[in-house]
């Protein structure tokens, strides 16, 4: 069966998280999908754990013997992607009921959308539920007091779906790529991630700017939720690189490219 969506998952070690993500995708995704797993130099035991979790799933595996970084890993996955929709999914996330189906529905219903992201749990940054609660005018007063620690993540997902079914908000500048979906025509128009950014950081900001420059929009789905631990992947993938230094370095590259 041809996949409707290719789910690209780059990771190094942390097979515990990756395996649980794959389990959640298996359980909650009803449309045909394929997982493209890009391993960035995991230990053999960690790699084998992930491979076992891919049993009975349509999948492709890319194994790099060393860490090539997030940007190159995603580009490797993109080269093998053939589905109508493409997802970038961090391994320190979990999806819930009909996550990809809902995101694809938004893309179908809004032809000018270049890319879409779900709301994330605490730690999701500008796409986190704690930020949305304080900034989104569509949230009712009762929602502002929602304490996610009192509910299961599945319950939060269902609550958001019932409250905001079919609703999205436009994001003006950038989306973090811990969980995003785009139609194939966005990829065909925008291309691969810019490997100028090396190991990673600001490659997502850059890609979003490229999308905007083509007249397409970025959006956040108010009715779709993922759990995100945040930074687990990055800290594992770059143990010998100071993240603050890398952030500053890549911000300069981004500003120079976009004349900021």
C-alpha positions in Angstrom: 0.0 0.0 0.0 1.4 3.4 -1.0 2.2 5.6 1.9 0.1 8.8 2.3 2.8 10.3 4.5 6.5 9.7 5.0 7.6 10.3 8.6 11.3 11.2 8.9 12.8 10.4 12.3 16.5 11.3 12.8 18.1 10.1 16.0 21.3 9.0 17.7 20.9 6.5 20.6 18.0 7.2 23.0 16.3 4.2 21.5 13.9 4.2 24.4 12.3 7.5 23.2 12.4 6.5 19.5 10.7 3.1 20.1 7.9 4.7 22.1 7.4 7.3 19.3 7.2 4.5 16.8 4.7 2.7 19.0 2.5 5.8 19.2 2.6 6.2 15.5 1.6 2.6 15.0 -1.3 2.8 17.4 -2.7 6.2 16.5 -2.2 6.6 12.8 -4.9 5.1 10.5 -3.7 6.4 7.1 -1.0 4.5 5.2 2.4 5.7 6.4 6.1 4.9 6.0 8.8 5.7 8.6 12.1 6.8 7.3 14.5 6.3 10.2 17.9 8.1 9.9 20.3 6.8 12.5 23.2 9.2 13.1 25.8 6.9 14.6 24.0 5.0 17.4 25.6 2.2 19.3 24.7 -1.2 17.9 22.5 -2.1 20.8 20.6 1.2 20.5 20.2 0.8 16.7 19.0 -2.7 17.1 16.3 -1.7 19.6 14.9 0.8 17.1 15.0 -1.8 14.3 13.0 -4.2 16.4 10.3 -1.6 17.0 9.9 -1.2 13.3 8.6 -4.7 12.9 5.4 -4.8 10.8 5.7 -1.2 9.7 6.5 0.0 6.2 9.9 1.6 6.7 13.3 2.6 5.3 16.4 2.7 7.4 19.5 4.9 6.8 22.4 4.2 9.0 25.2 6.7 9.3 28.3 5.4 11.0 28.9 8.8 12.5 26.8 11.8 13.5 26.2 13.9 10.4 23.8 16.3 12.2 20.1 17.0 11.9 20.2 18.9 8.7 22.1 16.2 6.6 20.0 13.5 8.2 16.8 15.1 7.2 18.1 15.7 3.7 19.0 12.1 3.4 15.5 11.1 4.4 14.0 13.6 1.9 15.9 12.0 -0.9 14.1 8.8 -0.3 10.7 10.2 0.4 7.9 9.6 -2.2 4.7 10.2 -0.3 2.2 12.9 -0.9 2.9 14.4 2.5 6.2 14.6 4.5 6.7 14.8 8.2 9.8 15.7 10.2 9.4 14.2 13.7 11.8 14.4 16.6 12.3 11.1 18.4 11.6 12.7 21.8 7.9 13.2 20.9 4.7 11.1 21.1 1.7 11.5 18.8 -1.9 10.9 19.6 -5.2 10.0 18.0 -5.3 11.0 14.3 -2.4 13.4 14.6 -1.2 13.2 11.0 -4.8 12.9 9.6 -5.8 16.2 11.2 -2.7 18.0 10.0 -3.1 16.7 6.5 -6.8 17.8 6.6 -5.7 21.4 7.4 -3.3 21.4 4.5 -5.9 20.2 2.1 -8.4 22.8 3.3 -5.9 25.7 3.1 -4.1 25.6 -0.2 -1.8 28.5 0.6 -0.3 26.6 3.6 3.3 25.6 3.1 3.8 23.8 6.4 1.9 23.1 9.6 2.8 22.1 13.2 0.7 20.7 16.1 0.6 22.2 19.5 3.2 20.7 21.9 3.3 20.0 25.6 5.2 22.2 28.0 8.6 22.6 26.6 7.3 23.2 23.1 8.6 26.8 22.9 6.6 29.1 20.7 4.5 26.2 19.7 3.9 25.0 23.2 0.5 24.9 24.8 1.6 27.3 27.5 2.4 30.0 24.9 -0.8 29.4 23.0 -2.8 29.8 26.1 -1.5 33.3 26.8 -1.5 34.6 23.2 -4.2 33.0 21.2 -7.5 35.1 21.1 -9.4 32.0 20.1 -8.9 30.4 23.5 -11.9 30.7 25.8 -11.4 31.9 29.4 -11.8 28.4 30.7 -9.0 27.1 28.6 -6.5 29.6 30.0 -6.7 27.8 33.3 -6.2 24.4 31.9 -3.4 22.7 33.9 -2.0 20.0 31.6 -0.5 18.2 34.7 -4.0 17.2 35.7 -4.8 15.4 32.6 -3.3 12.6 30.4 -1.8 13.8 27.2 -4.4 11.8 25.3 -7.1 13.7 27.2 -5.5 17.0 26.3 -5.4 16.0 22.7 -9.1 15.1 22.7 -9.9 18.4 24.6 -8.2 20.5 22.0 -9.8 18.6 19.2 -13.3 19.1 20.6 -12.7 22.7 21.4 -10.9 23.8 18.2 -11.8 21.3 15.5 -10.6 22.6 12.1 -9.0 25.7 13.5 -5.5 27.0 12.8 -3.6 30.2 13.4 -1.0 31.7 11.1 2.6 32.0 12.4 4.4 35.0 11.1 8.0 34.1 11.3 9.1 30.5 11.9 8.1 27.1 13.3 10.4 24.8 15.2 10.8 21.5 13.4 10.2 19.0 16.2 7.0 18.0 14.5 5.9 19.5 11.1 4.0 18.3 8.1 4.2 19.7 4.6 2.7 18.7 1.2 5.1 17.4 -1.4 4.5 20.5 -3.5 6.1 22.6 -0.7 9.2 20.4 -0.8 9.3 20.5 -4.6 9.1 24.3 -4.5 11.5 25.0 -1.5 13.9 22.1 -1.7 16.2 20.6 0.9 17.3 22.1 4.2 20.3 24.4 3.8 23.4 22.6 4.9 25.0 25.9 5.5 23.8 25.5 9.1 26.0 22.4 9.6 25.0 20.4 12.7 21.7 22.3 13.1 20.0 25.3 14.7 18.3 28.0 12.5 17.9 25.6 9.6 14.2 25.5 10.5 14.0 29.4 10.7 15.7 29.5 7.3 13.4 27.0 5.7 10.4 28.9 7.0 11.7 32.1 5.5 12.1 30.4 2.2 8.5 29.2 2.4 7.2 32.7 3.2 9.3 34.2 0.4 7.4 31.9 -2.0 4.1 33.4 -0.8 3.1 30.4 1.3 2.1 30.5 5.0 3.1 28.8 8.2 0.4 27.6 10.6 -0.3 26.0 13.9 -3.1 23.5 14.3 -5.1 24.3 17.5 -6.8 20.9 17.4 -3.7 18.7 17.3 -1.3 17.9 20.1 2.0 16.1 20.6 4.1 15.4 23.7 7.6 16.8 23.3 10.4 16.5 25.9 12.4 19.2 24.1 16.2 19.2 23.2 16.8 15.5 24.0 17.7 14.7 20.5 19.9 17.8 20.0 21.8 17.3 23.3 22.5 13.7 22.4 23.5 14.5 18.8 25.9 17.3 19.7 27.6 16.3 23.0 30.9 17.9 22.1 29.5 21.2 20.8 28.5 24.1 23.1 24.9 24.8 22.1 25.1 28.5 22.9 28.1 28.9 20.7 26.4 27.0 17.9 23.3 29.1 18.3 25.2 32.3 18.1 27.2 31.1 15.1 24.2 30.0 13.1 22.2 33.1 14.0 25.0 35.1 12.3 24.7 32.9 9.2 21.0 33.3 9.2 21.1 37.1 9.6 23.7 37.4 6.8 21.7 35.3 4.4 18.4 37.2 5.1 20.0 40.7 5.5 18.7 41.0 9.1 
